[in-house]
Amino acid sequence: MKLILTVVQDKDSNRLIDALGKKDYKTTKLSTTGGFLKEGNTTLMIGVEDNEVDDALEVVKQNCSQREQMIAPISPMGGNADSYIPKPVKVEVGGATVFVLPVESFFQF
């Protein structure tokens, strides 16, 4: 058995959860926050059998799109001057960050 931890943008989460549900993958949704843009993310915990990993990853890949987003300048006032961005810049956001972990035991009470 494997545990797939998938971090996606909030914009992609409902579509992904619906697509996983249609394939009978059970998910647990956690609200998380990204470090760089400090925007909301969704982390999904998906438990699958070893032979289902590739299929589940394909569902994630098909439902989490990457896109460009403009981020506004961040003032160093009251913050860290190291992260100061003097003008708007385009950054690539979206997609998914995925970790596949082995599960030693699974219990449901």
C-alpha positions in Angstrom: 0.0 0.0 0.0 1.1 3.6 -0.7 0.2 7.0 0.6 0.2 9.7 -2.1 0.6 13.2 -0.7 -0.4 15.7 -3.3 -0.1 19.5 -2.9 -2.2 21.4 -5.4 -3.4 25.0 -5.9 -6.9 25.6 -4.3 -8.2 26.4 -7.9 -7.4 22.8 -8.9 -8.5 21.0 -5.8 -12.3 20.5 -6.4 -11.7 19.2 -10.0 -9.1 16.8 -8.7 -11.2 15.5 -5.8 -14.1 14.9 -8.2 -11.9 13.1 -10.7 -10.4 10.9 -8.0 -13.8 10.1 -6.6 -15.0 9.0 -10.0 -12.2 6.4 -9.9 -13.2 5.4 -6.3 -10.0 6.8 -4.8 -10.7 8.0 -1.2 -9.1 11.3 -0.3 -8.5 13.4 2.8 -8.3 17.1 2.2 -6.1 19.4 4.2 -5.9 23.1 3.9 -2.3 24.3 3.6 -0.4 27.5 2.7 2.5 27.8 0.2 5.8 29.3 1.3 6.7 31.5 -1.7 3.4 33.1 -2.7 1.8 32.6 0.7 -1.4 31.5 -1.0 -3.8 28.8 -0.1 -3.1 25.3 -1.3 -4.8 22.0 -0.8 -2.9 18.9 0.3 -4.6 15.6 -0.4 -3.8 12.3 1.2 -4.7 9.4 -1.1 -4.3 5.8 0.0 -3.9 3.4 -2.9 -2.7 -0.2 -3.5 0.7 -0.5 -5.0 -0.7 -1.4 -8.5 -3.0 1.7 -8.5 -0.2 4.3 -8.0 0.4 5.0 -11.7 -3.3 5.4 -12.4 -3.8 7.8 -9.5 -0.8 9.8 -10.5 -2.3 10.1 -14.1 -5.5 11.5 -12.6 -3.5 14.1 -10.7 -1.5 15.0 -13.8 -4.7 15.4 -15.9 -6.4 17.7 -13.4 -3.7 20.0 -12.1 -2.7 22.5 -14.7 0.3 24.9 -14.6 -0.3 28.5 -15.5 1.4 31.9 -15.3 0.4 34.4 -12.7 1.6 38.0 -12.1 2.6 38.8 -8.6 2.7 42.3 -7.3 5.6 44.0 -5.7 6.0 43.1 -2.0 7.0 46.0 0.2 10.0 45.3 2.6 8.3 47.6 5.2 7.9 45.5 8.3 9.1 42.4 6.4 12.2 40.8 5.2 14.2 43.0 2.7 15.7 39.8 1.2 12.4 38.8 -0.4 11.7 42.3 -1.8 10.4 42.2 -5.4 10.6 45.7 -7.0 8.2 45.2 -9.9 5.5 42.8 -10.9 6.8 39.5 -12.2 5.3 36.4 -13.9 5.6 33.2 -12.0 4.5 29.7 -12.9 1.9 28.3 -10.5 -0.3 25.3 -10.3 0.5 21.8 -11.2 1.1 19.4 -8.4 3.8 18.4 -6.0 3.5 14.7 -5.2 5.1 12.4 -2.7 4.6 8.7 -2.8 5.3 7.0 0.5 5.2 3.3 1.6 2.5 2.4 4.1 3.7 -0.1 6.7 0.3 -0.6 8.3 -3.3 0.7 7.8 -6.0 0.7 10.4 -9.6 1.9 10.2 -11.5 2.0 13.5 
